Amino acid sequence: MAFEDNLKKLEGLVAKMESGALDLDAMIKAFEDGRALVATCQKDLESVRLRIEKVTKAGACTPLPP
């Protein structure tokens, strides 16, 4: 699933939790699902960060034409 999709799901879970409409069991399930989504999003962002570092390092080694 795409980062943006996971982020929207996470935002939806937070909104449900903040609404106060969930019972305790549903709140715990939403929290667990949210933690898993946070971990996935962090992993995705780390992957992007590493790709950006790789590209910028590769670009730093090659001089730009005048």
KOLLUM-844044 format. One record per atom (N, C-alpha, C, O): x, y, z; atom name; residue number from 1; residue in one letter. Coordinates in steps of 0.05 Angstrom, whole numbers, always signed. Example, Ala and Ser with C-alpha at 12.3 -4.5 7.8 and 13.67 -1.06 7.14 Angstrom:
2
+--------+--------+--------+------+-------+--------+
!   east !  north !     up ! ronu ! fivex ! kolmar !
+--------+--------+--------+------+-------+--------+
!   +264 !   -114 !   +156 !    N !     1 !      A !
!   +246 !    -90 !   +156 !   CA !     1 !      A !
!   +264 !    -66 !   +156 !    C !     1 !      A !
!   +285 !    -66 !   +169 !    O !     1 !      A !
!   +257 !    -45 !   +142 !    N !     2 !      S !
!   +273 !    -21 !   +143 !   CA !     2 !      S !
!   +258 !     +1 !   +157 !    C !     2 !      S !
!   +268 !    +23 !   +161 !    O !     2 !      S !
+--------+--------+--------+------+-------+--------+
//
This chain:
66
+--------+--------+--------+------+-------+--------+
!   east !  north !     up ! ronu ! fivex ! kolmar !
+--------+--------+--------+------+-------+--------+
!    +17 !    -23 !     +0 !    N !     1 !      M !
!     +0 !     +0 !     +0 !   CA !     1 !      M !
!    +18 !    +25 !     +0 !    C !     1 !      M !
!    +39 !    +25 !    +12 !    O !     1 !      M !
!     +9 !    +46 !    -13 !    N !     2 !      A !
!    +25 !    +70 !    -16 !   CA !     2 !      A !
!    +26 !    +85 !    +11 !    C !     2 !      A !
!     +8 !    +83 !    +27 !    O !     2 !      A !
!    +47 !   +100 !    +14 !    N !     3 !      F !
!    +51 !   +116 !    +38 !   CA !     3 !      F !
!    +27 !   +134 !    +44 !    C !     3 !      F !
!    +17 !   +135 !    +66 !    O !     3 !      F !
!    +17 !   +147 !    +23 !    N !     4 !      E !
!     -6 !   +166 !    +26 !   CA !     4 !      E !
!    -31 !   +151 !    +36 !    C !     4 !      E !
!    -45 !   +162 !    +52 !    O !     4 !      E !
!    -35 !   +127 !    +25 !    N !     5 !      D !
!    -58 !   +111 !    +34 !   CA !     5 !      D !
!    -56 !   +103 !    +64 !    C !     5 !      D !
!    -75 !   +105 !    +79 !    O !     5 !      D !
!    -32 !    +95 !    +71 !    N !     6 !      N !
!    -27 !    +88 !   +100 !   CA !     6 !      N !
!    -31 !   +112 !   +118 !    C !     6 !      N !
!    -42 !   +110 !   +139 !    O !     6 !      N !
!    -22 !   +135 !   +109 !    N !     7 !      L !
!    -25 !   +159 !   +125 !   CA !     7 !      L !
!    -54 !   +167 !   +128 !    C !     7 !      L !
!    -62 !   +175 !   +149 !    O !     7 !      L !
!    -70 !   +164 !   +107 !    N !     8 !      K !
!    -98 !   +170 !   +108 !   CA !     8 !      K !
!   -112 !   +151 !   +127 !    C !     8 !      K !
!   -130 !   +159 !   +143 !    O !     8 !      K !
!   -105 !   +125 !   +126 !    N !     9 !      K !
!   -117 !   +106 !   +145 !   CA !     9 !      K !
!   -110 !   +113 !   +174 !    C !     9 !      K !
!   -127 !   +111 !   +191 !    O !     9 !      K !
!    -85 !   +121 !   +178 !    N !    10 !      L !
!    -76 !   +129 !   +205 !   CA !    10 !      L !
!    -92 !   +154 !   +214 !    C !    10 !      L !
!   -101 !   +154 !   +237 !    O !    10 !      L !
!    -95 !   +173 !   +197 !    N !    11 !      E !
!   -111 !   +197 !   +204 !   CA !    11 !      E !
!   -139 !   +190 !   +211 !    C !    11 !      E !
!   -151 !   +201 !   +229 !    O !    11 !      E !
!   -151 !   +171 !   +196 !    N !    12 !      G !
!   -178 !   +162 !   +201 !   CA !    12 !      G !
!   -180 !   +148 !   +228 !    C !    12 !      G !
!   -199 !   +153 !   +243 !    O !    12 !      G !
!   -160 !   +132 !   +235 !    N !    13 !      L !
!   -160 !   +119 !   +261 !   CA !    13 !      L !
!   -158 !   +139 !   +284 !    C !    13 !      L !
!   -172 !   +137 !   +304 !    O !    13 !      L !
!   -141 !   +159 !   +280 !    N !    14 !      V !
!   -138 !   +180 !   +301 !   CA !    14 !      V !
!   -164 !   +195 !   +304 !    C !    14 !      V !
!   -172 !   +201 !   +327 !    O !    14 !      V !
!   -177 !   +202 !   +282 !    N !    15 !      A !
!   -203 !   +216 !   +284 !   CA !    15 !      A !
!   -223 !   +200 !   +299 !    C !    15 !      A !
!   -238 !   +210 !   +316 !    O !    15 !      A !
!   -225 !   +174 !   +294 !    N !    16 !      K !
!   -244 !   +156 !   +308 !   CA !    16 !      K !
!   -237 !   +155 !   +338 !    C !    16 !      K !
!   -255 !   +157 !   +355 !    O !    16 !      K !
!   -211 !   +153 !   +344 !    N !    17 !      M !
!   -203 !   +151 !   +372 !   CA !    17 !      M !
!   -209 !   +178 !   +387 !    C !    17 !      M !
!   -218 !   +177 !   +410 !    O !    17 !      M !
!   -205 !   +200 !   +373 !    N !    18 !      E !
!   -209 !   +226 !   +386 !   CA !    18 !      E !
!   -239 !   +232 !   +389 !    C !    18 !      E !
!   -247 !   +248 !   +406 !    O !    18 !      E !
!   -256 !   +219 !   +373 !    N !    19 !      S !
!   -285 !   +225 !   +374 !   CA !    19 !      S !
!   -297 !   +215 !   +399 !    C !    19 !      S !
!   -318 !   +225 !   +408 !    O !    19 !      S !
!   -285 !   +195 !   +412 !    N !    20 !      G !
!   -296 !   +184 !   +436 !   CA !    20 !      G !
!   -319 !   +164 !   +431 !    C !    20 !      G !
!   -332 !   +155 !   +450 !    O !    20 !      G !
!   -323 !   +157 !   +406 !    N !    21 !      A !
!   -345 !   +139 !   +399 !   CA !    21 !      A !
!   -338 !   +110 !   +401 !    C !    21 !      A !
!   -356 !    +93 !   +399 !    O !    21 !      A !
!   -313 !   +103 !   +405 !    N !    22 !      L !
!   -305 !    +75 !   +406 !   CA !    22 !      L !
!   -306 !    +65 !   +435 !    C !    22 !      L !
!   -300 !    +79 !   +454 !    O !    22 !      L !
!   -314 !    +39 !   +437 !    N !    23 !      D !
!   -312 !    +27 !   +464 !   CA !    23 !      D !
!   -283 !    +19 !   +469 !    C !    23 !      D !
!   -266 !    +22 !   +451 !    O !    23 !      D !
!   -277 !     +9 !   +492 !    N !    24 !      L !
!   -250 !     +4 !   +500 !   CA !    24 !      L !
!   -236 !    -17 !   +481 !    C !    24 !      L !
!   -214 !    -13 !   +473 !    O !    24 !      L !
!   -250 !    -38 !   +475 !    N !    25 !      D !
!   -239 !    -58 !   +457 !   CA !    25 !      D !
!   -233 !    -47 !   +429 !    C !    25 !      D !
!   -212 !    -53 !   +418 !    O !    25 !      D !
!   -251 !    -31 !   +419 !    N !    26 !      A !
!   -247 !    -19 !   +392 !   CA !    26 !      A !
!   -224 !     +1 !   +394 !    C !    26 !      A !
!   -209 !     +4 !   +375 !    O !    26 !      A !
!   -222 !    +15 !   +416 !    N !    27 !      M !
!   -200 !    +35 !   +420 !   CA !    27 !      M !
!   -173 !    +21 !   +420 !    C !    27 !      M !
!   -154 !    +30 !   +408 !    O !    27 !      M !
!   -172 !     -1 !   +434 !    N !    28 !      I !
!   -146 !    -16 !   +435 !   CA !    28 !      I !
!   -139 !    -27 !   +408 !    C !    28 !      I !
!   -116 !    -26 !   +400 !    O !    28 !      I !
!   -159 !    -38 !   +393 !    N !    29 !      K !
!   -154 !    -48 !   +366 !   CA !    29 !      K !
!   -145 !    -25 !   +348 !    C !    29 !      K !
!   -126 !    -29 !   +332 !    O !    29 !      K !
!   -158 !     -2 !   +350 !    N !    30 !      A !
!   -150 !    +21 !   +333 !   CA !    30 !      A !
!   -121 !    +30 !   +340 !    C !    30 !      A !
!   -106 !    +37 !   +322 !    O !    30 !      A !
!   -115 !    +29 !   +366 !    N !    31 !      F !
!    -88 !    +37 !   +374 !   CA !    31 !      F !
!    -67 !    +17 !   +363 !    C !    31 !      F !
!    -46 !    +26 !   +353 !    O !    31 !      F !
!    -73 !     -9 !   +365 !    N !    32 !      E !
!    -54 !    -29 !   +354 !   CA !    32 !      E !
!    -51 !    -25 !   +324 !    C !    32 !      E !
!    -29 !    -26 !   +313 !    O !    32 !      E !
!    -73 !    -21 !   +310 !    N !    33 !      D !
!    -72 !    -17 !   +281 !   CA !    33 !      D !
!    -56 !     +9 !   +274 !    C !    33 !      D !
!    -41 !     +9 !   +255 !    O !    33 !      D !
!    -60 !    +29 !   +290 !    N !    34 !      G !
!    -46 !    +54 !   +286 !   CA !    34 !      G !
!    -16 !    +51 !   +290 !    C !    34 !      G !
!     +0 !    +62 !   +275 !    O !    34 !      G !
!     -8 !    +37 !   +311 !    N !    35 !      R !
!    +20 !    +32 !   +316 !   CA !    35 !      R !
!    +33 !    +18 !   +292 !    C !    35 !      R !
!    +55 !    +24 !   +284 !    O !    35 !      R !
!    +19 !     -2 !   +281 !    N !    36 !      A !
!    +29 !    -17 !   +258 !   CA !    36 !      A !
!    +32 !     +2 !   +233 !    C !    36 !      A !
!    +51 !     +1 !   +219 !    O !    36 !      A !
!    +12 !    +20 !   +230 !    N !    37 !      L !
!    +13 !    +39 !   +207 !   CA !    37 !      L !
!    +36 !    +59 !   +211 !    C !    37 !      L !
!    +50 !    +66 !   +192 !    O !    37 !      L !
!    +41 !    +67 !   +236 !    N !    38 !      V !
!    +63 !    +86 !   +242 !   CA !    38 !      V !
!    +89 !    +72 !   +235 !    C !    38 !      V !
!   +107 !    +85 !   +222 !    O !    38 !      V !
!    +93 !    +47 !   +242 !    N !    39 !      A !
!   +117 !    +33 !   +237 !   CA !    39 !      A !
!   +121 !    +30 !   +206 !    C !    39 !      A !
!   +144 !    +34 !   +196 !    O !    39 !      A !
!   +100 !    +24 !   +192 !    N !    40 !      T !
!   +102 !    +22 !   +163 !   CA !    40 !      T !
!   +109 !    +49 !   +150 !    C !    40 !      T !
!   +126 !    +50 !   +133 !    O !    40 !      T !
!    +96 !    +70 !   +159 !    N !    41 !      C !
!   +102 !    +97 !   +148 !   CA !    41 !      C !
!   +131 !   +105 !   +154 !    C !    41 !      C !
!   +145 !   +116 !   +137 !    O !    41 !      C !
!   +141 !    +99 !   +178 !    N !    42 !      Q !
!   +168 !   +105 !   +185 !   CA !    42 !      Q !
!   +188 !    +90 !   +167 !    C !    42 !      Q !
!   +208 !   +101 !   +158 !    O !    42 !      Q !
!   +182 !    +65 !   +163 !    N !    43 !      K !
!   +199 !    +48 !   +145 !   CA !    43 !      K !
!   +199 !    +60 !   +117 !    C !    43 !      K !
!   +220 !    +62 !   +104 !    O !    43 !      K !
!   +176 !    +68 !   +107 !    N !    44 !      D !
!   +174 !    +79 !    +80 !   CA !    44 !      D !
!   +190 !   +105 !    +78 !    C !    44 !      D !
!   +204 !   +110 !    +59 !    O !    44 !      D !
!   +187 !   +122 !    +99 !    N !    45 !      L !
!   +202 !   +148 !    +99 !   CA !    45 !      L !
!   +232 !   +143 !   +100 !    C !    45 !      L !
!   +247 !   +158 !    +88 !    O !    45 !      L !
!   +241 !   +124 !   +116 !    N !    46 !      E !
!   +269 !   +117 !   +117 !   CA !    46 !      E !
!   +280 !   +108 !    +90 !    C !    46 !      E !
!   +302 !   +115 !    +82 !    O !    46 !      E !
!   +264 !    +92 !    +77 !    N !    47 !      S !
!   +272 !    +83 !    +50 !   CA !    47 !      S !
!   +275 !   +106 !    +31 !    C !    47 !      S !
!   +294 !   +107 !    +15 !    O !    47 !      S !
!   +256 !   +125 !    +32 !    N !    48 !      V !
!   +258 !   +149 !    +15 !   CA !    48 !      V !
!   +282 !   +165 !    +22 !    C !    48 !      V !
!   +296 !   +175 !     +4 !    O !    48 !      V !
!   +287 !   +168 !    +48 !    N !    49 !      R !
!   +311 !   +184 !    +57 !   CA !    49 !      R !
!   +337 !   +172 !    +46 !    C !    49 !      R !
!   +354 !   +186 !    +36 !    O !    49 !      R !
!   +339 !   +146 !    +47 !    N !    50 !      L !
!   +363 !   +132 !    +37 !   CA !    50 !      L !
!   +366 !   +135 !     +7 !    C !    50 !      L !
!   +388 !   +139 !     -3 !    O !    50 !      L !
!   +343 !   +134 !     -7 !    N !    51 !      R !
!   +344 !   +138 !    -37 !   CA !    51 !      R !
!   +353 !   +167 !    -43 !    C !    51 !      R !
!   +369 !   +171 !    -62 !    O !    51 !      R !
!   +343 !   +186 !    -28 !    N !    52 !      I !
!   +351 !   +214 !    -33 !   CA !    52 !      I !
!   +381 !   +218 !    -27 !    C !    52 !      I !
!   +395 !   +231 !    -42 !    O !    52 !      I !
!   +390 !   +206 !     -5 !    N !    53 !      E !
!   +419 !   +207 !     +1 !   CA !    53 !      E !
!   +435 !   +195 !    -22 !    C !    53 !      E !
!   +456 !   +207 !    -30 !    O !    53 !      E !
!   +427 !   +173 !    -32 !    N !    54 !      K !
!   +442 !   +159 !    -53 !   CA !    54 !      K !
!   +443 !   +177 !    -78 !    C !    54 !      K !
!   +464 !   +179 !    -90 !    O !    54 !      K !
!   +421 !   +189 !    -85 !    N !    55 !      V !
!   +419 !   +206 !   -109 !   CA !    55 !      V !
!   +437 !   +231 !   -105 !    C !    55 !      V !
!   +451 !   +238 !   -123 !    O !    55 !      V !
!   +435 !   +243 !    -82 !    N !    56 !      T !
!   +450 !   +268 !    -78 !   CA !    56 !      T !
!   +480 !   +262 !    -76 !    C !    56 !      T !
!   +496 !   +278 !    -85 !    O !    56 !      T !
!   +488 !   +239 !    -65 !    N !    57 !      K !
!   +516 !   +232 !    -64 !   CA !    57 !      K !
!   +526 !   +226 !    -92 !    C !    57 !      K !
!   +549 !   +234 !    -99 !    O !    57 !      K !
!   +511 !   +212 !   -107 !    N !    58 !      A !
!   +519 !   +206 !   -135 !   CA !    58 !      A !
!   +521 !   +232 !   -151 !    C !    58 !      A !
!   +540 !   +234 !   -167 !    O !    58 !      A !
!   +503 !   +251 !   -147 !    N !    59 !      G !
!   +504 !   +276 !   -161 !   CA !    59 !      G !
!   +528 !   +293 !   -152 !    C !    59 !      G !
!   +538 !   +309 !   -168 !    O !    59 !      G !
!   +536 !   +290 !   -127 !    N !    60 !      A !
!   +559 !   +306 !   -117 !   CA !    60 !      A !
!   +585 !   +297 !   -129 !    C !    60 !      A !
!   +604 !   +313 !   -131 !    O !    60 !      A !
!   +587 !   +272 !   -138 !    N !    61 !      C !
!   +611 !   +262 !   -149 !   CA !    61 !      C !
!   +615 !   +270 !   -179 !    C !    61 !      C !
!   +637 !   +270 !   -189 !    O !    61 !      C !
!   +593 !   +276 !   -192 !    N !    62 !      T !
!   +594 !   +282 !   -220 !   CA !    62 !      T !
!   +590 !   +312 !   -223 !    C !    62 !      T !
!   +569 !   +323 !   -217 !    O !    62 !      T !
!   +611 !   +326 !   -234 !    N !    63 !      P !
!   +608 !   +355 !   -237 !   CA !    63 !      P !
!   +587 !   +361 !   -259 !    C !    63 !      P !
!   +584 !   +347 !   -278 !    O !    63 !      P !
!   +572 !   +382 !   -254 !    N !    64 !      L !
!   +553 !   +391 !   -274 !   CA !    64 !      L !
!   +567 !   +405 !   -298 !    C !    64 !      L !
!   +587 !   +418 !   -294 !    O !    64 !      L !
!   +556 !   +401 !   -321 !    N !    65 !      P !
!   +569 !   +414 !   -344 !   CA !    65 !      P !
!   +565 !   +445 !   -343 !    C !    65 !      P !
!   +545 !   +454 !   -331 !    O !    65 !      P !
!   +584 !   +460 !   -354 !    N !    66 !      P !
!   +582 !   +489 !   -352 !   CA !    66 !      P !
!   +559 !   +500 !   -369 !    C !    66 !      P !
!   +555 !   +524 !   -369 !    O !    66 !      P !
+--------+--------+--------+------+-------+--------+
//
